């Protein structure tokens, strides 16, 4: 966990813990064969979304890409939009769980643990960047597809959780100050993610997590020190 100044508490012997299960494309319900079919359709849709907008994708080309019959498609989804919405919502719910778990400490704003070298690290960022590394195409679709509401929902959830946490930790703080900090950090992380993907992920996950963690912690002083931030060392 962090102290009020954003530094990591002493837990050098405690291994870095994952706050949630691995984030994956998955389909809930049904037997193994049904889940495998739904997964093939979702993966096929992601491939097509890298080529064209959602509105231009037909069921015929999707089922051909996924090697699934139209009849089977309609056993799982009403239409292409329904498939996309279910896939996106499933990923969103997994990320939303991470957001809540990233702020579970009663005495600090963010959940921070030391990595194997003792440096402060946010386990939630490990999950995020591991997901992106393992699901690059899907990440591009969620970030850049005009039909996707994923980022907007994630922004809203993270915003609400942060406001709630700060109301407990700093009840006198102006909500506008919290929102400016959040806008700065969330857009900075999005830019970092987009650059990482564009540069073909040349940095390994651990390194990019360290960069992202430093960015978040370096700027958290805006909240914890308020108007005195300019007097604090950087």
N, C-alpha and C positions, 0 to 999 in steps of 0.2 A: 504494500500500500504506500501512499505518499504522505509526507508531512505537509504542513500548510504551505511550505515554500515550493512544493512540487517535487522535492527530492524523494528518493526511495528510502523506505524504512529498512533497517538492518534485518535481512532474511537470507544471508549468504548461503546457508546450508539448505535452503528450501528450493526444490526444483521448480522450474517454470511450469505452471499448470495451465492446461487449456480450459477456458471457461465454458466451452460447449462442445458438442460433437462436431465432427467435420461437416462443413457446409457442402451439400451436394445437390445436383438435380435428382429429384426422386419423386415417385408417385405414391400417394398414400392409398391404402385399401387394396382389395383384390388379392388374388393368388400371385405366385411368383411369375407365372407366364404373363398375366395381365400387367404387372408392374414392369416387366421387361419390355412389353409392347409399348406402354405409355412412355417409357424412357427413350425408346427408339424414335418415337414421334417427336418428343421434346428436343432431342438432339438433332433430328432432321430439320426441325423448325429453326433452330439456332443457325444451322448451316445456311439455310435459305435466307434468313434475315441479314446475313452478311452480304448477300447478293442483291436484295431488293426489299422494298417496304412491305410491311405486313399485309396491307390491303391488296397487294399484287400476287400474293402467294395463294395458290389454289390447293384444294384438298387432293386433287389428282397428283400434282407434282410432289406434294408432301408425302403422300402414301407410297409413291414410287421411290422417293428418296429413302424412306424408312423401311421399305420392303414390307409394307402392311396393306391389307385390303381396305377399301373404303368402308365396307361393313364393319370391320374391326375398329376403324377410326371412330365411327359413330357410336360404338359401344362405350367409348371413353369420353368423347367430347361432342358438343353440339356443333361447333364450327372452329375455324382457325383462331378466331378471337378468344374463344373459350379456352382453347389449349394454351395460348400465350398468357392469358390472365392467370390460369391455374399455375403454370410454371413460374411466372413472376411472383405470384403471391406466396408460393411455397418457399422460394429463395428469400423473399422479404421476411417471412416469419422466422426463419433461421437467423437472419441478420438482426432482427428486432430483439431476439433472445440475447444475442451477444451484446447489444447496446445496454440492455438492462443489467446484465451481469458485469459489464465494465464499470459500473458505478455502485457496487454492492457494499463497499466499505463504509461503515458508519462514521468514521472520523476523517475521511478525505474525499476529495471529489472523484478521483479516478482510481481504478484498480491497477496498481503497479506492482510488479514483482521483479526481482533481480534475475538477469539471464545467467548463463553459465560463467560469465566473467564478472558478475556482480553489478553490471550496469542496469539502470532502471529500464524496464521494458513493459509495454502494455500487451498482455496476452490476447486481448481482442484484436489487436493489429496483426498478430501472427495468424489468427484465423482468417482475417480479411485477405491478407496477401497470399496465404496458402491457397485460398479459394480462387483468387485471380490467376495464380500460377497454374493451377490444375484445370481451370475453366476459362481460358483466355477468350475464346470466341463468345461465350455467354456473357462474360464481363463487358466486352465491347458492345454487345447488343443492349445490355441493361443500361449502360452509360450513355450510349449515343442514339439508340433507336427512338424516333419521335413518338412512337406509340407506347413507349415504356413510361410508367409512372413510378418505377422502382426508386429512383434517386429522390424523387419528391417525397415519397412515403418514408424513406429512410431519414431524410432531412427532418421531417415533421416529428418522427418518433424520437430521434436523438435530441432535438430541440426541447420537446416536452419533458424528457427524462432529465436533461440538464437543468431546466428551470426548476423542476421539482427538487433536485438535489441541492441546488444553490439556495432555495428557499429554506432548506434545513440548515445548511452550513453558514450561509450569510443572509439571514432574513431581511436585513436592511438594504441589501444591494438593489440598485436600480435594474429592472428587468431589461431595459434598453442596453445596458452595459453587457449583460449576459448574452443578449442576442448578437451584438457586434462581435463579441469574442467567438461565438459559435459560427457566425457567417465567415469570419476570417479563417478559422481552423478547418471547417468542413470544405470550403472552397479550395483551401490550400492542399488538403489531402486529396481532393478530387483531381486537382492539377498534377499532383505528384503521381497519382495512379495512372492518369492518362499519359504522362510523359514516360513512365516506367513501361507501359504497354507499347507505346510508339517506338521506344528505344530497344524493343525486343527483349525486355527484362534482363538487361546485361548485368545488373546487380542481383546477387542471390537474395532470397527472401529475408534471411537474417539481417543482411545489411540494409535493405530498404525499410525493414521494421525499425531498425535503430535510427535511421534518418527521420522516419515519421514520428517516432516517440520523442526524439529531441525537439522536433518542431512543435508538437503539442505541449510538452512540458516547458519549453522556453517561453511560450506565450501565455501560459496559464497564470503568470504573475499579473496579467491585466485584470484578472478576476480577484485574485487573492490579495493583491496590494492596492487595487483601486487607483485612486488619484495619486498615490505615492509611488506608482510604478516607475516614474522617471528617475526616482532617487535610488532605485534598487540596482545592484550590479547585474550585468547580463552575461 
